[in-house]
Amino acid sequence: MRENGLSSQMYNRQTRKYDSSIGPQGKKAKNRLHRRFKTERPYQKMATDVSEYRYDNMSQDERVYLSPIKDLCSGEIVSYNIGDHPTTDFVMKPLIELIHKRPNLNYRMTVHSDQGIQYQTNAWRQTLKKNHIFQSMSRRATCLDNAPMESFFHTMKVEMYYGHHYQTKQELVKAMEEWIEYYNRNRIRHILKGKTPIEYRNLALEKVA
């Protein structure tokens, strides 16, 4: 492909990553997953992170943030939030939505994140504890410890962000919401045996019910 000038440019593109670890430090959790991301049980292993998206010709000042929670069984984005500021309240919204969505299952859930300051706060930690959810964190500066979220963000940006110039916040947010809907309901994956994340989740729930 290189000899014929067919190499992909999008999948090699790199931009400065939003650093959620900058700020006052709280209490860190141990890494419970240790990169054991695979599971056949839906709502057992969940991963989350925050990523930055810019609009208005990629201005340094105009940006929104995405905070999704991904089920590592099906790859489904179970809940997410899009907002102007990556605050603790911003990441709490998809967590509360996840807790309300999770069916009554006979095993506990683990939510894995990086060491972002939002995930070190009492609000995040106590909400997990109150709902009997294990907390897990990547090691410092080790992005492979949260590889499923890094992979999701990369795929999303390649398919709907890089090469597109969203002029307004509304235009960008609409594109993000539509792509996540497509990813969950229409984007089949070989690793899911040719099924979409939601189709695979429903079949997996039948097996553990």
C-alpha positions in Angstrom: 0.0 0.0 0.0 2.9 2.4 0.8 4.5 1.7 -2.6 1.2 2.6 -4.4 0.5 5.6 -2.2 -2.6 4.0 -0.6 -1.6 4.3 3.0 -4.3 5.6 5.3 -3.6 9.1 6.8 -6.5 9.2 9.2 -5.5 6.2 11.3 -2.0 7.6 11.7 -3.2 11.0 12.7 -2.3 12.2 16.2 -3.4 15.2 18.1 -2.7 16.5 21.6 -4.8 14.5 24.1 -6.8 16.1 26.8 -5.1 15.4 30.1 -7.6 14.7 32.9 -5.0 14.2 35.5 -4.1 17.9 35.8 -5.6 19.3 39.0 -6.0 18.6 42.7 -5.4 14.9 43.4 -7.8 12.8 45.4 -7.8 9.1 46.3 -6.7 6.6 43.6 -8.0 3.1 43.2 -6.0 0.0 42.3 -6.1 -1.6 38.9 -8.6 -4.5 39.2 -8.7 -5.3 35.5 -5.0 -5.6 34.7 -5.9 -5.4 31.0 -8.2 -8.4 31.3 -10.8 -6.7 29.3 -12.7 -9.7 27.8 -15.9 -10.9 29.4 -19.0 -12.8 28.3 -21.1 -11.1 31.0 -22.8 -7.8 30.1 -22.6 -5.0 32.6 -19.7 -6.8 34.4 -16.7 -4.8 33.1 -17.3 -1.2 32.2 -14.7 1.4 31.0 -14.9 5.2 30.8 -12.7 8.2 29.9 -13.0 11.8 28.7 -12.0 13.0 25.2 -11.9 16.5 23.7 -13.5 17.6 20.4 -13.0 21.0 18.8 -15.2 22.9 16.4 -15.0 26.3 14.5 -12.2 25.2 12.2 -10.5 23.4 15.1 -10.1 26.5 17.2 -8.1 26.3 20.4 -10.9 27.9 22.3 -14.1 26.2 21.0 -14.4 22.6 22.2 -16.7 20.1 23.8 -16.0 17.0 25.8 -17.4 13.4 25.6 -17.7 11.1 28.6 -18.9 7.7 27.5 -19.2 4.4 29.5 -18.5 1.3 27.4 -19.5 -2.3 28.2 -16.5 -4.4 27.6 -18.7 -7.5 26.8 -20.5 -6.0 23.8 -18.7 -2.8 23.2 -21.9 -0.9 23.6 -21.8 2.7 24.8 -24.3 2.3 27.5 -24.4 6.0 28.5 -22.6 9.2 27.8 -22.5 12.9 28.3 -21.4 15.8 26.0 -20.6 19.1 27.7 -18.5 22.2 27.7 -16.4 21.4 30.8 -15.0 18.0 32.0 -16.1 18.5 35.6 -17.1 15.9 38.2 -20.8 16.5 37.6 -20.2 16.0 33.9 -18.9 12.5 34.4 -21.4 11.7 37.1 -24.3 11.9 34.7 -23.5 8.9 32.6 -22.6 6.9 35.7 -26.0 7.5 37.3 -27.6 6.6 34.0 -25.6 3.4 33.9 -26.7 2.5 37.4 -30.4 3.0 36.5 -30.0 1.0 33.3 -28.2 -2.0 34.7 -30.6 -5.0 35.2 -30.6 -7.1 38.3 -27.7 -9.5 37.8 -26.1 -11.9 40.2 -22.6 -10.5 39.8 -21.0 -7.2 40.7 -19.9 -4.6 38.2 -16.5 -3.0 37.9 -16.1 0.5 36.4 -12.6 1.2 35.1 -11.1 4.6 34.3 -7.8 6.4 34.1 -6.5 8.5 37.0 -8.5 11.6 36.0 -9.2 13.9 38.9 -13.0 13.4 38.4 -12.7 9.7 39.2 -10.7 10.5 42.4 -13.4 12.6 44.0 -15.7 11.6 46.9 -18.8 12.0 44.7 -17.6 9.4 42.2 -16.1 7.0 44.7 -19.0 7.1 47.1 -21.6 6.6 44.3 -19.7 3.4 43.3 -19.5 2.2 46.8 -23.2 2.9 47.6 -24.2 0.8 44.6 -21.8 -2.0 45.3 -19.7 -1.3 42.2 -15.9 -2.0 42.2 -13.7 0.9 41.2 -10.6 0.3 39.0 -8.0 2.7 37.7 -5.2 2.5 35.1 -1.7 3.0 36.3 -0.2 6.5 35.9 0.6 7.4 32.3 -0.2 3.9 31.0 -2.8 4.4 28.3 -2.8 0.6 27.4 -4.5 0.0 30.8 -7.6 1.6 29.3 -7.1 0.4 25.7 -10.8 -0.2 25.0 -11.6 3.5 25.5 -8.6 4.7 23.6 -9.6 2.4 20.7 -13.2 3.7 20.8 -12.2 7.3 20.8 -9.8 6.7 17.9 -12.4 4.9 15.8 -15.0 7.6 16.5 -12.6 10.4 15.5 -11.5 8.7 12.4 -15.0 8.0 11.2 -16.8 11.3 12.1 -14.3 13.9 13.2 -11.0 13.9 11.4 -11.4 15.6 8.0 -14.7 17.2 9.0 -14.9 20.9 9.9 -17.8 21.5 12.2 -18.5 25.2 12.3 -20.8 25.2 15.3 -21.2 23.4 18.6 -24.7 22.2 17.6 -23.4 20.7 14.3 -20.6 18.9 16.1 -22.8 17.6 19.0 -25.4 16.3 16.5 -22.8 14.4 14.5 -21.4 12.9 17.7 -24.8 11.8 18.9 -25.8 10.3 15.5 -22.5 8.4 15.3 -22.8 6.9 18.7 -26.4 5.8 17.8 -25.0 4.2 14.6 -22.1 2.6 16.5 -24.5 0.9 19.0 -27.3 -0.1 16.6 -25.9 -0.5 13.1 -22.2 -0.9 13.1 -21.5 -4.7 13.0 -18.2 -6.0 14.3 -16.3 -9.2 13.4 -15.4 -9.7 17.1 -19.1 -9.8 17.9 -19.8 -12.5 15.3 -21.2 -10.1 12.8 -23.6 -8.5 15.3 -24.1 -4.9 16.5 -23.2 -4.1 20.2 -26.9 -3.9 21.2 -27.7 -7.2 19.4 -24.8 -8.9 21.1 -25.7 -7.5 24.5 -29.3 -8.8 24.3 -28.0 -12.3 23.4 -25.5 -12.2 26.2 -28.2 -11.2 28.7 -30.3 -14.2 27.7 -27.4 -16.5 28.5 -26.8 -15.1 32.0 -30.5 -14.6 32.9 
